[in-house]
Amino acid sequence: MSFVQRIDFMKWRHLLMAVSAAMVIGSIALLFTRGLNLGLDFTGGTLIEVHSVEDIVLEDARATLTGTQFEGAVLQHFGSSHDMVVRVAPQSDIEADQVGQQLFETLHAGMPQ
């Protein structure tokens, strides 16, 4: 009694090579058209975590930052609706250690606690 099953993988080699080549070419095309998505680690900037006893409404926080030097900041919830992460691009006119304090003051002045 023999349980050897022979699968002819080589029969599909040309088709699978074409699929593989198409995926490589597509990946290279996407790399040149869309570029790399460089996160905060590569672009620099500041990451600030904000916690509130009340729910944080991201639209209100974005409206508070509109018209300030932090207008381009990326805001998103993490953990719960009481927690928010703010990613701020590098600021040329502010020292890096002052960015968090100024952002906190801006959000605190424009939003309910």
Helices and strands as residue ranges (DSSP letters): G 9-12, H 13-34, H 40-43, E 46-51, H 58-65, E 74-77, E 83-88, H 96-110
